[in-house]
Amino acid sequence: MSILVGRKAPDFTAAAVLANGEIDGNFNLYKAAEKYESVILFFYPLDFTFVCPSELIALDNRMQEFEQRQSLLLGISIDSAFTHNAWRNTAIENGGIGKVRYPLIADINHRICQAYGVEHPTQHVALRGTFVIDKQQIVRSQIINDLPLGRNVDEILRTLDALIFHEKHGEVCPAGWTKGKTAIKPTTEGIAQYLATESGRL
């Protein structure tokens, strides 16, 4: 397992199904990210499985919130772009995901999930890895769940809000911080002041 936080996100070029249903045989991470303030790159095990469609639909249901934060949402598994496309073209009531509004990337040679350190050690599919990548292509958050454990979209958005707040104001975000709550000035006096007023709410 690789710890990528604080390091440059591994770039890649691979086939992908775009939001409009077209297949791009040379989808590049860094190029796609140029127009955005951040990227949410999430790995999932396989198309046509069980926990996975609930996650992809949950993320699509919150698409507007990612767009408001100028964040590019990208899904990736070891399936081919053709399998991704078939899953998108399968109705939700039949176990599909419908026309999700973000690209799905094909990692059929496993190089990307290996580069990000999220390949399952025995089942050789991607674990449920979520990476928040900033404008400079630096990984700022990395959350990895095992195969049975679906991720929390609210936590992804909370982490993204914390990054946006920190980059704008320079303050740091305490445990459980959400948008609108008090943050901490990163000084001895700042943490003392924060704890004096907020410790009972932690």
Buried (B, 14 or more C-beta within 10 A) or exposed (E): EEEBEEEEBBEBBBBBBBBEEEBBEEBBBBEBBEEBBBBBBBBBBBBBBEBBBEBBBBBBEBBEBBBEBEBBBBBBBBBBBEBBBBBBEBEEEEEBBBEBBBBBBBBBEEBBBBBBBBBEEEEEBBBBBBBBBBEEBBBBBBBBBEBEEBBBBEEBBBBBBBBBBBEEEEBBBBEEBEEEEEBBBEEEEBBEBBEEEBEEEE
